[in-house]
Amino acid sequence: MSRFVLYLLALSALDVKAADFNHDIVNALIHRTTQQVTYDGAYYRLEYPGGDVPANIGVCTDVIINLSFG
């Protein structure tokens, strides 16, 4: 019985973290809609580490990656 209770507690903790993550992603997506982003498929040479394209341009992958960084 105690294993079952521990299992339920562990699942509820994971659910809380997933809810926080989902909330953060949704907020980042909503914020992104307020910014002017222009599609630009040109090649950009990036500094390493930490290089990035300018915030106002990008392709779909840039938008998704930037969302994950907040």
PyMOL commands that set and color helices and strands:
alter all, ss='L'
color gray80, all
select helices_A, chain A and resi 2-32+60-69
alter helices_A, ss='H'
color red, helices_A
select strands_A, chain A and resi 38-39+57-58
alter strands_A, ss='S'
color yellow, strands_A
deselect
rebuild
show_as cartoon
